[in-house]
């Protein structure tokens, strides 16, 4: 859930809001008069959102990821460690 503030409120509490965004991964919506509202999100959250959008852009890839997720949820498949995957694909150091 996000926090919604006016531009004036956001400006008066900017340091506190930046801490809230970065520490708690909170999304802050800043409402502006006569202009589009904007969202304040942490860099790591934005990076995750953009990466997810990129991965889901391809319908085939989205379907493959959804299938893998459902298999794990239904315990048909168990997650593997990074070390096991490296071994499986011959990518060991």
OpenMM code with the backbone's topology and positions (N, CA, C; nanometers):
from openmm import Vec3, app, unit

residues = "UNK UNK UNK UNK UNK UNK UNK UNK UNK UNK UNK UNK UNK UNK UNK UNK UNK UNK UNK UNK UNK UNK UNK UNK UNK UNK UNK UNK UNK UNK UNK UNK UNK UNK UNK UNK UNK UNK UNK UNK UNK UNK UNK UNK UNK UNK UNK UNK UNK UNK UNK UNK UNK UNK UNK UNK UNK UNK UNK UNK UNK UNK UNK UNK UNK UNK UNK UNK UNK UNK UNK UNK UNK UNK UNK UNK UNK UNK UNK UNK UNK UNK UNK UNK UNK UNK UNK UNK UNK UNK UNK UNK UNK".split()
positions = [
    Vec3(0.0845, -0.1179, 0.0000),
    Vec3(0.0000, 0.0000, 0.0000),
    Vec3(0.0887, 0.1237, 0.0000),
    Vec3(0.0430, 0.2283, -0.0583),
    Vec3(0.1250, 0.3484, -0.0693),
    Vec3(0.0746, 0.4596, 0.0222),
    Vec3(0.1625, 0.5542, 0.0452),
    Vec3(0.1309, 0.6738, 0.1235),
    Vec3(0.1077, 0.7860, 0.0232),
    Vec3(0.0041, 0.8639, 0.0430),
    Vec3(-0.0292, 0.9726, -0.0482),
    Vec3(-0.0179, 1.1053, 0.0249),
    Vec3(0.0586, 1.1978, -0.0336),
    Vec3(0.0813, 1.3293, 0.0263),
    Vec3(0.0703, 1.4381, -0.0799),
    Vec3(0.0477, 1.5583, -0.0337),
    Vec3(0.0531, 1.6713, -0.1253),
    Vec3(0.1999, 1.7067, -0.1492),
    Vec3(0.2236, 1.7829, -0.2537),
    Vec3(0.3579, 1.8302, -0.2843),
    Vec3(0.4151, 1.9075, -0.1652),
    Vec3(0.3347, 1.9931, -0.1037),
    Vec3(0.3797, 2.0734, 0.0103),
    Vec3(0.4194, 1.9855, 0.1274),
    Vec3(0.3375, 1.8835, 0.1573),
    Vec3(0.3698, 1.7907, 0.2669),
    Vec3(0.4985, 1.7132, 0.2361),
    Vec3(0.5132, 1.6697, 0.1133),
    Vec3(0.6322, 1.5939, 0.0749),
    Vec3(0.7578, 1.6797, 0.0874),
    Vec3(0.7486, 1.8023, 0.0425),
    Vec3(0.8629, 1.8928, 0.0493),
    Vec3(0.9034, 1.9202, 0.1945),
    Vec3(0.8055, 1.9349, 0.2815),
    Vec3(0.8336, 1.9639, 0.4224),
    Vec3(0.8934, 1.8437, 0.4959),
    Vec3(0.8699, 1.7229, 0.4434),
    Vec3(0.9154, 1.6011, 0.5114),
    Vec3(1.0042, 1.5147, 0.4221),
    Vec3(1.0759, 1.5762, 0.3322),
    Vec3(1.1491, 1.5010, 0.2312),
    Vec3(1.2483, 1.4006, 0.2912),
    Vec3(1.3286, 1.4416, 0.3860),
    Vec3(1.4286, 1.3506, 0.4436),
    Vec3(1.3618, 1.2291, 0.5067),
    Vec3(1.2545, 1.2508, 0.5809),
    Vec3(1.1815, 1.1414, 0.6448),
    Vec3(1.1199, 1.0482, 0.5390),
    Vec3(1.0651, 1.1062, 0.4345),
    Vec3(1.0049, 1.0264, 0.3280),
    Vec3(1.1088, 0.9423, 0.2548),
    Vec3(1.2250, 1.0003, 0.2292),
    Vec3(1.3315, 0.9252, 0.1632),
    Vec3(1.3750, 0.8065, 0.2476),
    Vec3(1.3826, 0.8256, 0.3784),
    Vec3(1.4157, 0.7141, 0.4689),
    Vec3(1.3080, 0.6070, 0.4638),
    Vec3(1.1829, 0.6476, 0.4650),
    Vec3(1.0705, 0.5543, 0.4602),
    Vec3(1.0731, 0.4720, 0.3314),
    Vec3(1.1027, 0.5382, 0.2224),
    Vec3(1.1086, 0.4710, 0.0921),
    Vec3(1.2248, 0.3722, 0.0889),
    Vec3(1.3415, 0.4147, 0.1327),
    Vec3(1.4588, 0.3279, 0.1216),
    Vec3(1.4620, 0.2179, 0.2274),
    Vec3(1.4203, 0.2463, 0.3483),
    Vec3(1.4266, 0.1459, 0.4547),
    Vec3(1.3110, 0.0477, 0.4514),
    Vec3(1.1916, 0.0949, 0.4229),
    Vec3(1.0717, 0.0108, 0.4298),
    Vec3(1.0131, -0.0245, 0.2939),
    Vec3(1.0819, 0.0162, 0.1882),
    Vec3(1.0344, -0.0101, 0.0515),
    Vec3(0.8922, 0.0410, 0.0308),
    Vec3(0.8609, 0.1494, 0.0973),
    Vec3(0.7298, 0.2127, 0.0865),
    Vec3(0.7235, 0.2940, -0.0415),
    Vec3(0.6070, 0.3004, -0.1027),
    Vec3(0.5850, 0.3847, -0.2208),
    Vec3(0.5116, 0.5093, -0.1746),
    Vec3(0.5636, 0.6239, -0.2119),
    Vec3(0.5027, 0.7517, -0.1757),
    Vec3(0.4438, 0.8135, -0.3023),
    Vec3(0.3160, 0.8470, -0.2986),
    Vec3(0.2511, 0.9164, -0.4093),
    Vec3(0.2437, 1.0645, -0.3728),
    Vec3(0.2986, 1.1463, -0.4604),
    Vec3(0.2958, 1.2913, -0.4373),
    Vec3(0.1921, 1.3509, -0.5322),
    Vec3(0.0867, 1.4062, -0.4719),
    Vec3(-0.0227, 1.4672, -0.5478),
    Vec3(0.0115, 1.6120, -0.5789),
    Vec3(0.0015, 1.6474, -0.7073),
    Vec3(0.0349, 1.7830, -0.7488),
    Vec3(-0.0859, 1.8477, -0.8147),
    Vec3(-0.1036, 1.9759, -0.7887),
    Vec3(-0.2116, 2.0515, -0.8523),
    Vec3(-0.1769, 2.0758, -0.9984),
    Vec3(-0.2727, 2.0543, -1.0843),
    Vec3(-0.2579, 2.0837, -1.2276),
    Vec3(-0.1400, 2.0112, -1.2938),
    Vec3(-0.1008, 1.8988, -1.2367),
    Vec3(0.0075, 1.8191, -1.2956),
    Vec3(-0.0126, 1.6742, -1.2538),
    Vec3(0.0475, 1.5846, -1.3304),
    Vec3(0.0338, 1.4425, -1.2995),
    Vec3(0.1001, 1.4108, -1.1657),
    Vec3(0.0368, 1.3254, -1.0868),
    Vec3(0.0968, 1.2787, -0.9625),
    Vec3(0.2216, 1.1974, -0.9949),
    Vec3(0.3144, 1.1933, -0.9008),
    Vec3(0.4362, 1.1154, -0.9196),
    Vec3(0.4541, 1.0193, -0.8026),
    Vec3(0.5293, 0.9126, -0.8275),
    Vec3(0.5570, 0.8135, -0.7232),
    Vec3(0.7049, 0.8198, -0.6870),
    Vec3(0.7307, 0.8095, -0.5602),
    Vec3(0.8672, 0.8052, -0.5095),
    Vec3(0.8926, 0.6610, -0.4657),
    Vec3(0.9871, 0.5935, -0.5324),
    Vec3(1.0203, 0.4543, -0.5009),
    Vec3(1.1715, 0.4419, -0.4895),
    Vec3(1.2167, 0.3409, -0.4166),
    Vec3(1.3602, 0.3208, -0.4029),
    Vec3(1.4185, 0.2685, -0.5338),
    Vec3(1.5459, 0.2892, -0.5515),
    Vec3(1.6132, 0.2428, -0.6720),
    Vec3(1.6039, 0.0905, -0.6847),
    Vec3(1.6193, 0.0192, -0.5734),
    Vec3(1.6132, -0.1271, -0.5795),
    Vec3(1.4734, -0.1757, -0.6175),
    Vec3(1.3694, -0.1091, -0.5684),
    Vec3(1.2326, -0.1457, -0.6053),
    Vec3(1.2082, -0.1195, -0.7539),
    Vec3(1.2518, -0.0047, -0.8014),
    Vec3(1.2345, 0.0282, -0.9431),
    Vec3(1.3093, -0.0711, -1.0308),
    Vec3(1.4306, -0.1056, -0.9909),
    Vec3(1.5098, -0.2025, -1.0669),
    Vec3(1.4371, -0.3360, -1.0749),
    Vec3(1.3791, -0.3811, -0.9629),
    Vec3(1.3040, -0.5060, -0.9610),
    Vec3(1.1808, -0.5012, -1.0500),
    Vec3(1.1120, -0.3904, -1.0471),
    Vec3(0.9920, -0.3732, -1.1310),
    Vec3(1.0292, -0.3772, -1.2789),
    Vec3(1.1357, -0.3064, -1.3146),
    Vec3(1.1784, -0.3019, -1.4545),
    Vec3(1.2277, -0.4390, -1.5016),
    Vec3(1.2990, -0.5104, -1.4152),
    Vec3(1.3470, -0.6439, -1.4514),
    Vec3(1.2300, -0.7396, -1.4701),
    Vec3(1.1324, -0.7330, -1.3809),
    Vec3(1.0130, -0.8183, -1.3931),
    Vec3(0.9386, -0.7874, -1.5219),
    Vec3(0.9218, -0.6607, -1.5521),
    Vec3(0.8536, -0.6220, -1.6764),
    Vec3(0.9291, -0.6751, -1.7977),
    Vec3(1.0613, -0.6681, -1.7931),
    Vec3(1.1418, -0.7189, -1.9044),
    Vec3(1.1238, -0.8701, -1.9208),
    Vec3(1.1272, -0.9435, -1.8100),
    Vec3(1.1127, -1.0893, -1.8150),
    Vec3(0.9744, -1.1320, -1.8630),
    Vec3(0.8731, -1.0533, -1.8308),
    Vec3(0.7359, -1.0898, -1.8674),
    Vec3(0.6944, -1.0340, -2.0031),
    Vec3(0.7800, -0.9556, -2.0658),
    Vec3(0.7475, -0.8945, -2.1949),
    Vec3(0.7253, -1.0004, -2.3031),
    Vec3(0.8049, -1.1055, -2.2994),
    Vec3(0.7906, -1.2138, -2.3951),
    Vec3(0.6840, -1.3111, -2.3455),
    Vec3(0.5772, -1.3342, -2.4225),
    Vec3(0.4728, -1.4271, -2.3780),
    Vec3(0.5270, -1.5672, -2.3487),
    Vec3(0.6218, -1.6153, -2.4298),
    Vec3(0.6796, -1.7483, -2.4057),
    Vec3(0.7553, -1.7519, -2.2735),
    Vec3(0.8326, -1.6486, -2.2475),
    Vec3(0.9087, -1.6433, -2.1228),
    Vec3(0.8154, -1.6295, -2.0031),
    Vec3(0.7121, -1.5479, -2.0159),
    Vec3(0.6146, -1.5318, -1.9075),
    Vec3(0.5479, -1.6663, -1.8772),
    Vec3(0.5120, -1.7399, -1.9806),
    Vec3(0.4481, -1.8703, -1.9629),
    Vec3(0.5442, -1.9687, -1.8952),
    Vec3(0.6708, -1.9681, -1.9370),
    Vec3(0.7701, -2.0569, -1.8770),
    Vec3(0.7914, -2.0249, -1.7294),
    Vec3(0.7997, -1.8966, -1.6965),
    Vec3(0.8187, -1.8558, -1.5572),
    Vec3(0.6976, -1.8913, -1.4714),
    Vec3(0.5774, -1.8700, -1.5256),
    Vec3(0.4559, -1.9046, -1.4522),
    Vec3(0.4488, -2.0552, -1.4283),
    Vec3(0.4834, -2.1337, -1.5294),
    Vec3(0.4828, -2.2792, -1.5151),
    Vec3(0.5797, -2.3229, -1.4055),
    Vec3(0.7002, -2.2652, -1.4038),
    Vec3(0.7997, -2.2989, -1.3021),
    Vec3(0.7501, -2.2603, -1.1627),
    Vec3(0.6886, -2.1442, -1.1514),
    Vec3(0.6348, -2.1001, -1.0232),
    Vec3(0.5256, -2.1944, -0.9736),
    Vec3(0.4347, -2.2337, -1.0626),
    Vec3(0.3275, -2.3258, -1.0246),
    Vec3(0.3820, -2.4621, -0.9844),
    Vec3(0.4867, -2.5083, -1.0519),
    Vec3(0.5477, -2.6367, -1.0152),
    Vec3(0.6060, -2.6316, -0.8753),
    Vec3(0.6722, -2.5225, -0.8424),
    Vec3(0.7293, -2.5075, -0.7082),
    Vec3(0.6177, -2.4993, -0.6049),
    Vec3(0.5122, -2.4238, -0.6357),
    Vec3(0.4007, -2.4110, -0.5413),
    Vec3(0.3301, -2.5440, -0.5194),
    Vec3(0.3226, -2.6266, -0.6224),
    Vec3(0.2574, -2.7573, -0.6115),
    Vec3(0.3557, -2.8664, -0.5709),
    Vec3(0.4766, -2.8252, -0.5344),
    Vec3(0.5820, -2.9146, -0.4882),
    Vec3(0.6171, -3.0221, -0.5904),
    Vec3(0.5970, -2.9929, -0.7186),
    Vec3(0.6399, -3.0829, -0.8243),
    Vec3(0.7884, -3.0635, -0.8519),
    Vec3(0.8382, -2.9496, -0.8142),
    Vec3(0.9761, -2.9148, -0.8391),
    Vec3(1.0253, -2.8371, -0.7183),
    Vec3(1.1481, -2.8584, -0.6778),
    Vec3(1.2016, -2.7842, -0.5642),
    Vec3(1.3070, -2.6856, -0.6129),
    Vec3(1.3171, -2.5721, -0.5485),
    Vec3(1.4183, -2.4733, -0.5882),
    Vec3(1.5582, -2.5327, -0.5727),
    Vec3(1.6504, -2.4914, -0.6597),
    Vec3(1.7884, -2.5354, -0.6527),
    Vec3(1.8765, -2.4203, -0.6083),
    Vec3(1.9850, -2.4559, -0.5412),
    Vec3(2.0798, -2.3523, -0.5012),
    Vec3(2.1582, -2.3079, -0.6246),
    Vec3(2.2180, -2.1915, -0.6157),
    Vec3(2.2987, -2.1390, -0.7252),
    Vec3(2.4163, -2.2321, -0.7533),
    Vec3(2.4759, -2.2868, -0.6477),
    Vec3(2.5892, -2.3781, -0.6636),
    Vec3(2.5476, -2.5030, -0.7408),
    Vec3(2.4296, -2.5599, -0.7092),
    Vec3(2.3810, -2.6788, -0.7799),
    Vec3(2.3536, -2.6478, -0.9274),
    Vec3(2.2968, -2.5314, -0.9544),
    Vec3(2.2707, -2.4932, -1.0933),
    Vec3(2.4004, -2.4762, -1.1719),
    Vec3(2.5013, -2.4156, -1.1086),
    Vec3(2.6306, -2.3995, -1.1752),
    Vec3(2.6896, -2.5353, -1.2110),
    Vec3(2.6803, -2.6308, -1.1184),
    Vec3(2.7293, -2.7659, -1.1445),
    Vec3(2.6526, -2.8300, -1.2587),
    Vec3(2.5209, -2.8159, -1.2550),
    Vec3(2.4350, -2.8773, -1.3563),
    Vec3(2.4688, -2.8282, -1.4975),
    Vec3(2.5028, -2.7016, -1.5096),
    Vec3(2.5292, -2.6428, -1.6404),
    Vec3(2.6783, -2.6262, -1.6705),
    Vec3(2.7637, -2.6849, -1.5842),
    Vec3(2.9073, -2.6797, -1.6083),
    Vec3(2.9668, -2.5415, -1.5959),
    Vec3(2.9142, -2.4616, -1.5064),
    Vec3(2.9618, -2.3242, -1.4890),
    Vec3(3.0410, -2.3052, -1.3604),
    Vec3(3.0952, -2.4132, -1.3096),
    Vec3(3.1714, -2.4032, -1.1848),
    Vec3(3.3011, -2.3265, -1.2075),
    Vec3(3.3493, -2.2638, -1.1027),
    Vec3(3.4768, -2.1882, -1.1137),
    Vec3(3.5935, -2.2818, -1.1170),
] * unit.nanometer
topology = app.Topology()
chain = topology.addChain("A")
for resn in residues:
    res = topology.addResidue(resn, chain)
    for name in ("N", "CA", "C"):
        topology.addAtom(name, app.Element.getBySymbol(name[0]), res)
